[in-house]
């Protein structure tokens, strides 16, 4: 099997090589256009995606993927999706990930998550943190669903789930990060000033109420599955994870195909992290990822794993299904599939033989993953004014001042 032309061996100790954004010495040179041309000749088509300017490091064997395998990986079964649910992989990795408590979700709560229309925040005993912040928004400012007569729909209440969430948060030290089986409400972080920190069930419910990601988990998680009408599904759960600040420069997305680590890259594609520009830092990242994935993890055969590297610990943050719906960040899925060893008789490659990519310069930056999820302009205006009542007071004062000026004229 021919090596794709984008993989050209260089000399790590030799002269510098031109890469957009920097001049560096690297053992591999990333040639995106040549890769696309080669893949089109191999398969007759190529998956479209944004090309990032990135530095690639690592050694790789000559690898390719059979076209007939692509559908089975990028269009998984219900069992494949269920295997990536946090309640499935967490019990086997408690010492390698953040402490997590689970709250089972009943049908009425799932139906509320899957609702179509404006967000309706459930009533809770303590309310939501956004309700208590004078500088952001209050719960009463959120748009409520309405019936045909124009009356606001009554907010739902889930007392048993609320109690479970409050108990879990207390057990986790008073603050938690909430997520459903697969997704966290990251697209709703604007609601609480960019943070997903939850200190009460009200905080958690408010984020879930405004999240498209949560709604996707509730009603569309299996839409791409080959057996979506017959396959077994995971029971819906709400996971409360111990709150922990993570340095985005030390977050990496890793790609496992056939149980083999074939690629990894920085988790955020919208930032250049100076620490990752140093060759020794990348060597350290590679060594620590190898140690983690060689440490007896029990993960699905094909999956995408998010990892956080702290000074003393490598944390398993999340496990996602290997699917075209999962963001490959600095890769394309056709590139990742080309890194597989599909010959059963071929020796299993060492874990260290994977491609590692980081954004090398401003030319390689991509739009922020959540750039389309921002606070509505009217909500922002209310927050900047100090609340709805303060905003109305200012508007009345301005109107009064304008009338006085007209009288003077």
N, C-alpha and C positions, 0 to 999 in steps of 0.2 A: 504494500500500500504506500502510495507516495505521500511524502510529508507536505502539507499545505504550504504554499510559497510564503505566507505571512510569517512563518516560523523560520528565521534565519539565524544560524548559530554565529555568535560573535565571540570575542575574547574579553572576559570580564576584566582582565588586567591590561587590556590593550587601549588603543586610543578612544577618545570620546566619540559617541555616536549622536547624530542630530535627532532629537525627539522634540516635538512641539512643546515649547515652554521652558525647556532646559537642554543642556548638553551633558549627557551622562554616559558612563561606560556601562553596558548592559549585556548579558549573555544572549538575549533574544531581542529582536527588533519587531515592533508591531507594525504590520503592513495591512491596514484595513481594506483598501481597494483590491489588493491582490487576493486577500482572503475571500472577499465576496465573489470575485470572478471564479476562483477555484471551486467554491461551494456551489455556484450555479452550474459549473460543468459537471460536478459530481451528482447533483440532485435535480438539476433543471430549474430550480427556483431557490430563492433565499428569503428567509423571514426578514421583514423590514423592521428596523429599529434605529434609534439615534446612535451615531458613532461617537464615542468619547475619545479624547486624546488622553492616553494612559500609558504608563510605563509597565511593561511586562517583565517579570523575573521568574526564573526557574527553568528546569530542564524538563522536556516532555518527549515521550516516545512517539513514534509515528502512529497516529490514531485516527479513526474515522468511525462514523456511525452508519449502520444500514438504514436506508430510507424507511423500510418497513417497521423499524423500531420506534420511529419518531412519534407516531400517533399514540402508541401505547405509553409513552413517557409524558408527552405534553398534554394528553387527554387521559388522565388517570381514571381509575375506578373509584367507586364510593369507598371501598376498603382502603385505598391509597390515601384518600382525603382524611378518612376517619383516623388513620394511623398517625397523622400529624396533629391531631387534636391534643391540646396541652394535657388533658387528663389521662391520655394514653402514654405519652413519653415521660411525663414528670416523675411518676413513681420509680422509674429506673435510674433517674439522674438527680435525685434530691441533693446530693452533695456537690453537684456540678452546676447547680442553677439556684435562683433566688427562691427563698421559702414561699410557698404558695398554699392558699386555702381555697377550697372549692365550695360553691353554693349551687346546688341543682336548680334548674329553671323549669317551671311548669308551663303548660300550654298557654295560659293567658298572658304570661310575661313574654313568651316568644312571639305571640301574636301582636303584642304591643311593640316589640322591636321591629317587626316586619310591616308595621302599619304604613300606609301611604298618605302623605299629607303633612301639614305643619307639625312641629314637635309639640308633644304634650308631656310635660314633666310630671311624673307621679308625685303624689303628696307623701311626705315623710315627716317624722317627728322632729328631726333636727334641721330640716331644710338643706339647701345646697350652699356650698362655700361661695358660689357666684352671687347668691342672694344676699350674703352678708357683707360683700365688698362694695363700698360706696363708690369706688373708682371704676368698677367695671359695669356689669349689668345685674339686675335683680330678677328673681324668678318670675315675678309678675309682669316683667317686660317681655318675656318670651311669648311668641305668637302661639295661640291655642287654636286647636281645631274647632270648627263651628258646624252646627247643623244647618238645615235649610232655612230655619227661622232666624238665623243670625245669632242665636244664643251660644255662648261659649260652652264647649263640651266639658263635662266634669272630668277633672284629672283622675286617673286611675290610682289605685293604692295596692301595694303588694306587701302586706305586713310581715308575712313569713320570710320572704326573700330579704326584706329590709332588715329584719332581725338577724338573719344569717350573715349579711354583709357587715353589719355593725359588730357582730361577734368576731368575724374574721379580721376586720381592721384593728380591733382592740388587741387581738392575739398577735398581730404583726407589728405592734408598737405604736399604733395610732395613725399610721399613714400607709397607703397602699397604692399600687398601680393596678387598674382593672382591665380585664380583657375577656372576650368570649372564647370559644373553643380555639379559634385561629387568629382573630383580629382584635386589636386594641382600638379604641375610639380616637386615634391620633388625629383624624381629620376634624375633630371637635375641640382640639386643644385651645383654639382661639377663645372659647367660652370662659376659660379661667386663666387668661393671660399667658397662654402658651404652655401651661403645665398640665400634666395628667395626674398630678398628685391628688389623691382622694382621702379625705379625713372623715367622711361620713357616707352613708348610703345615698343621701341626697346628692352629694358630689358625683358619685358613680352614676346614678340614674340620669342626672343632667347631661353628662358627657354622652351616655348611650343614646339619649333621646335625640341628640343633634348629630349623630354619626351615621354616615352612609356605610362605613365599614361594618358597623354593628348590624345594620339592616341586611347587608350582604350575607353575613354569617347566619342570620336568622332565616333567610328565605332563598338565597342563591348560591350557597356554598357548594352545591353539587351540580350546578348547571352544566359544567363542562365534562362531567363524568360520562364514560361510555355506557354505564349501566345505571344512569340516574333514576330510572323509573323502577328498578328492581333491587338495586344494591342496598346493603345494610348501612345504616347511618349511626353516627355517634350521638349520644344523648346530649342535649344542650346544657352547658354549664357556664357559670360566671366564675372566673379565676381572679382572686385577689392576691397580688404578689407584693412582698415586702418592698417598700419604697427604697430606691437606691439611685443616686445620681451616677450616670455613666458618661464618661468622656467620649464624645462622638468621634474623636480622632482615633479611638481604640476599639471602634466597632467594625466588624467585618462580616460580610456575607459570604458563606461557603457553600459550594455546590458538590453534592455527593451523587454520583451516578453509578449504578451497579455496586453500591457500597464503597466506592473509591472516591476520595477527594480529588476532583479534577480541576477545580478553580476556586479562587477566593479574591475578594476585592473589598475596598473600603465601603462601608455601608452607605455613606452619604456621597452623592455624586455632585453636590452643589457647593463643595468647599475644597480648598487646597490646604492640607495640613502639613506645615513645615517639618514637623517631626518625622513624617514619613518620607521626606526627601533624602534622608540619610540612608546609605546602603546598609550600614550595620543595624539600623532600626528595622529595616525590612527583613534582614536575616533573622533578627530576634522574633519578628512576627511569624515568619515561616517556621522557625523551630518550635514556637509555642503552639501553633496550630497543629503541627505534626504530632506533638506530644499529646494534645487533647484528643485528636481523632485516632491515635494509636492506643488510647487509654481504655478501650473496652466499651465504647458507647454502644447503646442498643437503639439504633435509629432505622427508619424505613430504608429500603434498598435505594430508592431514588428520593432525594429530598434536598431542601435548601435550609441551611442552618445559620442563624445569626449568633455571633460570638462577641463577647466583650472581654478584652484583655486588660486586666488590672495588674499592678506591679507584682502581686503575689499570687493571683488567681486568674484562671481562664474560665469565664462563665458561659454556660450554654443559655442563651437568652430566649431563643424561639426556634421552632421547627416548622417549616412551610412545605407544602406539597410542591414537587417539581412539576410545574405546569406553566403553560404560556401566560397564565394569569398572574404568576409570581414575577416580580420585577428582577431581572438579572443585573441591574445597575450598570456596571462597566463592561458587561459582556452582552452578546446576543445569544439567544438560545441555540441558534444553528452552530455558533462557535463552540458552545459548551458540549453539544452533542458530538461535535467533531473530535473532542478530546477523549471520548470513550474508547476503551479496548473491548471490542465485541467478539474477538476470537477467543472462544472458551479454552482453546489449547495454549493460548499465549500466557506467559507468566504474569501474575498479578503485580502491577507496578507498585513501587514504594510510595507511601503516603506523601513523602517529600517531593515527589515528581508532579507537582501541580503548578498551574499558572497563577501568579499573584499580580494583581493590578491595583495601582493607586492613581489618582488624578495628579498629573505632573505639572500642570500650569493652568493659568486662567483660560487658555484656549480649549482646555478639555472640560470645563465646567458645564454641567447640565442644569436645567431648571430644577428648582427645589421640588422634591417629590410631592409635597403638600401645598404647592403654590396656588392651586385652584381652590383651596379650602382656607378661607379667611373670614374674619368677622364682617358681616354686612355693614355698609357705610353708615346706615342709620344707627346701628348698634354702637359702632365706633364713635359716632358723634355724641350719642347719649353718654357713653363712658367718659369721653374727654370733657364733657360738660359737668360731670359729677353726679349723673343720674337723671332720670326723666323729669322729675320735678324741678331740678335746678335748670335743666335745659329750657323748660317751659317758662320759668321765671325770667331767664335771660331774654327769651324771645319777647315776652311782654314788656320788659324794660326797653328793649331796642325799638319796639313798636311805639311805645310812649315817647321816647326820645325823638323819633322821626316825626311824630305828630307835633311836638313842641317846636321843632325846627321849621315845619311848614307854617305854623302859626306866626312865628317870628318873621318869616319871609313875607 
